[in-house]
Structures are given as structure tokens and as C-alpha cells.
Amino acid sequence: MTTTLDATRAELGLLVLYLNKAEARDKICRAIQYGSKFISNGQAGTAQNVDKSTSLARKVFRLFKFVNDLHGLISPVPQGTPLPLVLLGKSKNALLSTFLFLDQIVWLGRSGIYKNKERTELIGRISLFCWMGSSACTTLVEIGELGRLSASMRKLEKELQGGDKYQNEQYRAKLKKSNERSLALVKAALDIVVAAGLLQLAPKKVTPRVTGALGFVTSLISCYQLLPAPAAKSKTT
């Protein structure tokens, strides 16, 4: 009984830690937002109201978040990173930081503080193009990094000379990193389509329902990526 109670307490403790992250709460709200968009399919009603109100509420979570990518923009990159990947990574930081900064102006407009509605809508579209650009850069970075990882894993396999590669700690670490980057690649690629849907660049193909479905999937991926590492779980329990 005590063991079960301790295990339950430990799991609840992890949940509390997870929900204490502003990023985690934002991604949960994002899942609600895009789930509502999928249900409404752009039609007026309760689901669309939830979509719009959640979208506005999420902008509060992102206040001053542009500083994170601004810091990444001026931070040094790991030694040995190819120049094209460095440039793509810095472009991603610059575009995402711009998106988050402009998103604050959009929040001011939609909350009624900033009164110029036309300017707010224009800034909103520019910010979404910045987000789409950052997602495209992320996609290319992940493809490049996966290529580098794949080459280093093949080299390590040759060094192991037919031994059980899954017993090798270095190989397992690279495999874990490869899986993480593959998931990040899927998320970034889908987010490009989500941005295209929000911008209505191909309204007949990327409908509000498609946008909502893909946005919901990428939100779940983000929630998963924010989960505590297995090592952290074992320490807590």
C-alpha cells in the first residue's frame, strides 16, 4: 500500500513539475486551439470561439519569449558545425524571434490596447510568414543534422566490427539523438503546412480542418518533447 502511494505521489510530482512549465501549458493550450479549429472547420460556433479565445490567451504565455531566440542568435555554435547549418540555424533564430516579437503587437491589437485593426492584421500575417520561414529553416537543419548523425553512426558500426551495437553506450546515445531529431523534423515540416493554412495560401487544399488536424498533431509532439527524461523520472521515484 505504501509503495503504491509513494509511486502515485512520485507520478503526481512529475505531473506538477510538467504543468509548472509555462511552455508545457502553452502547448496544451495549443492542442486545445487546433483541436477546436479542426472541429469548427472555419464555421461560426462554440468550437470557433474556443479556437479564437485560446489563440489570444496563448499570446500571454509568449510575452518576451522572443528573448530566448535572440539569445540563441548571438550564442556560439558547437565547434565543427558546417557553415550552411550554422547559417540556417541563425536564420531560424532570427525569424522565430521576429515572429514572437510581432506576435506581442498582435496581442495588443486583438486585446483592444492597440487600436489600428488593419495594421494589426498586416503585422499578424508578417509574423506568420516569419514562423513559416523559421519552420522551413528548422526542417533543413534537422535534415542536415540527421545526415551527420547517420554518417557518424555508420562509422561507429564499422569500428565495432560486428559487435552488438545496441550494447554500446555511444551508439545508443546517437540513436536516441537521431530519433529525437526525426521527430523534430516531422514537427517542423508539418508546421510549415499549418502556417500555410493560417495564411490561407492554399485554402482549397489546406482547409481549416486540415490546419487544425496538423496543428493538433504538432502540439502533441511538442507536449511529448517537453516530458521529463527517463533519467529524471528514476531519480524522482
N, C-alpha and C positions, 0 to 999 in steps of 0.2 A: 504493500500500500504506500509506504514511504517512498519507495523507489519510483513508483508511478507518479506520485505527487511531485517529486523532485524533477522528473523528466518533463512533466507538464509545465512546471514553473520555469524550467530552462527554455522550453519552446516558446512560452509566452514572453519571456525575457527577450528572446531573439526577435519576436514579432514587434515588441515595443521599440527595440533598437532600430528595426527596419522602418517602422512608421514615424520614428523621430527624425528621419532624414527628410529634409524638405524636397529633395529630388525624388524620393520614393512616393511621397504624397502627390507630387506634381504628375508623375507617370500614372498613378492610379486614377487621378482626375482626367488625365489624357485618355485613358481607356474608356472612362465613362463618356467623355466628349465624343470620341469617334464611334463608340457603340451606339450612342444616340443619333449620330449622323447617319449611320447605317440603317437604323430603324426608321428614321424620318424620311430618308431618300430625298431630302430637299423640300418636303411638303410641310406646310404650316401645321403646328400642333404641339402637344406636350413634349415629344421627343426633340423637336427642333428647338424649343425653348430651353430644354436641358443642355443641348449642344451649345447654344449661344451663351447661356449663363455660365456654364463650366469653362468655356473658352476664355471668357472675360476674367473669371476667378483665377485661372491658371496664370494669367499675366502677373498677378501679385506675387506668386511664387518666384517669378523670374526677375523681379526688380533687382537691378545692379548685378545680375548674373553675368552680364557681358564682360565684367572684370576678369572672370575666370579665363575666358579665351583670349582676352587682351594680355593676360599674364603668360599664357601659352605661346602667344605670338612672339614675345620678346625673350622667352626662355631658350636656352641652348638645346640642341637636339642631340640624341645619342651618337657617339662617335662611330663613324663607319656607315652612317645612313646615306644612301645615294642622293645626289643633289635633286633629281626630279621628285623624289619622295619628300625631301625637305621642303621644296617649293610648294608642293601640293598640300602638305601638312600646314604650312604657314598660311596658305590661301584659305584653307578650311577655317583656321582660327580667326582670320580677318573677317571672312564672310559671316561666320556664326556670331562673332562679337557684334558686327554691324546689325545683324538680324535682331539680336537680343536688345540692343540699344534702341533701334527703331520701334521695336515691339512695345517699349515703355511709352513712347509717344502715342502709339495706337491705343494703349490702355487709357492714357489721359483723355484721348478723344472720345472713346466709347463709354467712358465713365462720366462724361459731361464736363470735365475740367477744361479741356481744350475744345474750343467751340467751332473750329473750322472743319466741318464734316468732309468736304471734298478733299482737303489736304490730308486728313486722317486716312481716307480710303486709299489715296495715292501712296502714302507712306507705308500703309499696310501691304500693298502689292509689291513695293520695292523690297520690303523686309522678307516677304515670302520668296521672291527671286533670290535673295541672299541665302535663305535657308536651303533652297533647291541647289544653289551653287555649292554650298558647304557640304551637302549630302553627296553631290557628284564627286567632289574632291575626296571625301571620305571613302567612297566606293573605289576610286582609283588607288588611294593609299593602301586600302586593305588588300586589293588585288596584288599590288606590288609587294607588300609585306608577306602575303601568303606565298608568293613565288620565292622570296628569300628564305622563308621558313622551310618550304618544300625542298629546296636545294640543300640546306644545312642538314635536314633530316636524312636525305639520301646519302650524304657524305658520312653521317654518323652510322648509318646502316652498314656501309662498306667497312668502316673501322671496327664494327662489332663482329664482322666476319661470320655471319650466320648464327650468332648467338641470339638468345631471346631478347629482342629489342625492348619488349614491354617490361623487362626486369631492370632496364637501365633508367636510372632516375633522370638523367639529362634528356633522354628520348621522350620519356613520359611528360616532362615539363614542356618540351617543344610541341608535342601532340596536343596537350591541353591548350597551349597558346594558339595553335592552329585552329582548334575548334572554336575558341573564343573569337578569333578574327573572322572565321567563316560566318559565325552568327552576326557579327557586326557588319559584315559585307551584305548579308541578306537584308538587315535592317536599313542600312544606308540606301541600298538600291530601291527598296520599297518606298522609302521616304521621298525619293525623287518623284515617284508616281503620285504620292499623297500631295506633295507640293503642287504638282501639275493639276491635280483635281481641285485644290483650293483656289488656284489661279484661273481655273476653267479654261485651260489651254486646249483641251480636247474634250469638251463637255459631252459629246455623244458616246465616247469610249470610256472616259474616266468620269463616271456619274457620281453623284453624292454617295450612292450606296457602295460603289467600288472604293471611293476615297475613305468612307467610314470603315469598311472591312479591312483595308490595308493599314489604315491608321490604328485600328484596334489591335491588329497583329503586331505592329511595331511597338505599340505601347506595352503589350505583354512581354515582348522581347526585352524592352528597357527595364521592366519590373524584374524580370529574371536576372538580368545583368547586375542589378543592384542587390541581389540576395547575398547574405554573408557567405564567405568562403567556407568550405568544409572544415578547414583547419580551425577557423574561428568558432565553428559550432562545437567541435570536440573540446576546445578549451572551456567553453561556457558550460557544457554538460559535465 
